[in-house]
Amino acid sequence: MVKATGRTDIDYKGMFLKKPPASIETIDGLGEISRKQRPFIEICGERNLKIFSELGIVQIHSSISHEELYAIAFITLESEVKS
């Protein structure tokens, strides 16, 4: 999250990676239906909410993958376009 925001004053105790209770249905090229639960990040705490508001963040996209001993995560922040 530090890399995505460029901010080092984020309070990590106020950020939670969660899995939604409902699944998302997708259809692949063969017409197979699969249900996926995509993780999302919940931001809590006055300081964090202020930081994300100042940055104009409207959406946080996250992706996590793991295999045996290794894990990797990607965060993409979507902000408002200012004219």
C-alpha positions in Angstrom: 0.0 0.0 0.0 2.9 2.3 0.7 4.2 1.9 -2.9 0.7 2.5 -4.3 0.0 5.6 -2.3 3.5 7.0 -1.9 2.7 7.6 1.8 4.6 6.1 4.7 2.2 7.4 7.4 -0.5 4.9 6.7 -1.8 3.0 9.8 -1.7 -0.7 8.9 -3.8 -1.6 12.0 -6.7 0.2 10.1 -6.5 -1.9 6.9 -8.1 -5.3 6.5 -8.0 -7.7 3.7 -11.4 -9.4 3.5 -13.1 -12.0 1.4 -16.7 -11.1 0.4 -19.5 -13.4 1.5 -21.0 -13.6 -2.0 -19.2 -15.0 -5.0 -18.8 -13.5 -8.5 -19.8 -15.7 -11.4 -17.7 -15.6 -14.5 -18.0 -17.5 -17.8 -14.8 -18.6 -19.6 -14.3 -19.1 -23.3 -15.8 -22.6 -23.2 -19.0 -21.5 -21.5 -18.0 -22.9 -18.1 -19.3 -20.9 -15.1 -16.9 -20.4 -12.2 -17.6 -18.6 -9.0 -14.8 -16.5 -7.5 -14.6 -14.5 -4.3 -12.3 -11.6 -4.9 -10.6 -10.1 -1.9 -11.1 -6.5 -1.0 -9.4 -4.1 1.3 -11.4 -2.3 4.1 -9.9 1.0 5.2 -10.7 2.1 8.8 -9.5 4.8 11.1 -9.7 8.5 10.9 -6.0 8.9 9.8 -6.3 6.4 7.0 -9.6 7.8 5.8 -8.1 11.3 5.7 -5.1 10.1 3.7 -7.2 8.2 1.1 -9.6 11.2 0.9 -6.7 13.6 0.3 -5.4 11.3 -2.5 -8.9 11.2 -4.1 -9.0 7.4 -3.9 -12.4 6.0 -5.0 -11.6 2.3 -5.5 -8.9 -0.1 -4.3 -8.2 -3.2 -6.5 -6.3 -6.0 -5.0 -5.0 -9.4 -6.2 -3.3 -12.1 -4.2 -1.7 -15.3 -5.3 0.2 -18.0 -3.4 1.9 -21.3 -3.9 3.4 -23.3 -1.1 5.9 -21.0 0.7 5.5 -17.9 -1.4 2.8 -15.2 -1.8 2.5 -12.1 -3.9 0.0 -9.2 -3.8 -0.8 -6.4 -6.1 -2.6 -3.2 -5.2 -4.0 -0.7 -7.7 -5.6 2.6 -6.5 -8.2 4.3 -8.6 -8.6 8.0 -8.1 -10.9 10.8 -9.3 -9.8 12.6 -12.4 -9.3 16.2 -11.6 -9.7 18.8 -14.3 
